[in-house]
């Protein structure tokens, strides 16, 4: 059965296979490999049949992908527990500092009640924890309609937007 | 004070709706205990020893009379008729039903209040000087900066799941009345030589089981960069703070592990990316925030008032209250008044619904309808005409709000302790009561002069015992409650951590121990003309030994 995820605020089939650390890489298909595997052999990985994405643990350094962001179709960030907030900073760095524009996916202990913040910091794909309703999670994007801060979703903070002018 | 704009109100209303749905899903079994826990905590809801506890936010301690009446209403309707003001300038209700909390939050939202981020591993309520805007020694009003930080920290999407809780305090006066050196971030708003406003940034202070005095990591940050710099600090902490051990997860541990210099370098490197970017705060925003805190329409009374002076001369109790419970106001003819929530025998910081209503009335009659909460757990009427002080004192006395003990030994800072709190090792309220009854003799208490006595029921240090001149900490030894005593702690610009005097004591001995410490002080203090050396100065001068000798040198006390 195809696993389903939330992608760009809609339910979609997950076309990617996540490769755990230490596992062998299949010859074909879309795969998401650990950062260490990517850094160790991205030339070989890029030469194989299917597309390759990279996944990061919370303590991985996103800056190591700075030169690869333009060619990566997918970066995934692991949330081992939903209370581990490091992935939020990783997402902002990838989007804001390194200019990553591809699919940015949260996976692991991903729950409905964190989706609003995750979307704010730049995630556009959510592989929910097993057993959680995707249909219900779709409503999370509507939890709030505004925010004060600078974020990926709202690059200009409210105190500048309210002035009506262009950002500095 | 700051009044909500449509956006502020909309966010709070949406938060109520969100939490109502989360509570419904929890009660329906759709949300597990562990999944619900951080959600309820970030809405101020703890599960306590006897019942849930709801902590309501009072941003930088500012309240209107209307808000106070709502708090009284909630105490009556959903609780047992009282509330507890905390050392974070918030209020806690100890007996609400979990099912009722969404309704309580909805009621609070009607008066621009909420319980957002009053608990959990997120940025907590920002605290400040209870005399902000009126203090005679103020450099600039810190409240616009507090409000800016309130908005920035509210629902910050990147920092909702930090390694541990995060507390920010802002001060902007000669004296530091906001304990900025024992916060995760302390900010001193000040002016540089060119007259520009900025902030001195202190990080890594804190109490708890590893008390640390914070380190200055930047002497002057231009105010336009305040939010960028806070984002940089929080990002370094969020990414690199320890998450493997909750007792080593506060930012102070990271700062200490890296060294303040190295930590500062990391922050500066992160800030270099953010500096000048979209989060620069425009001057228009400062002007808007400052306009929320314009001074009230002060009359221009004479600095002294004949009737006031006569009452002060004729009535010793009034004179004593004026001396202890009023504070110098920057406008001549006015005073800031502290209404004491430290009546001996009443748990420190507790106020009944009737008292809260009375304070609302007094605020409307005498102080432009505004009230502040101090981190020492008292209530302040900041703008009282000296000619009104006598009438105010009489009214406050009737409501048991006029104990003339501000700054004195019975103005005890105290956590709820083992009577309420699930974390506590020991009770703290009965200890406070025993000490207060020991110093019931007002003449003696006033003769002792300023003494800060702080009590925590466990090492989480909610009662700030580390920075009490006398600190008392409840500890658990083989299942029974014992109390460790420290001396020499202080808050303010010369903040210091108290040192343990020796082995701990049983509950029924603590008041005796305090009495002996105080006797030793009275014998040792220098008195020259009318100048009496304060307790903390004597402790600093003579050290702990004379106090140890007095406490342990007499055999009747059983020590653990």
Interface residues (C-beta under 8 A of the other chain):
Chain A: X82 X83 X84 X85 X86 X88 X89 X90 X92 X97 X111 X113 X114 X116 X117 X118 X120 X121 X143 X144 X145 X146 X147 X148 X149 X150 X151 X153 X155 X156 X157 X158 X159 X160 X163 X167 X168
Chain B: X7 X10 X11 X14 X15 X18 X22 X31 X35 X38 X39 X121 X148 X151 X152 X154 X155 X156 X157 X158 X159 X160 X161 X162 X227 X231 X235 X238 X239 X243 X273 X276 X277 X278 X279 X280 X281 X282 X284 X285
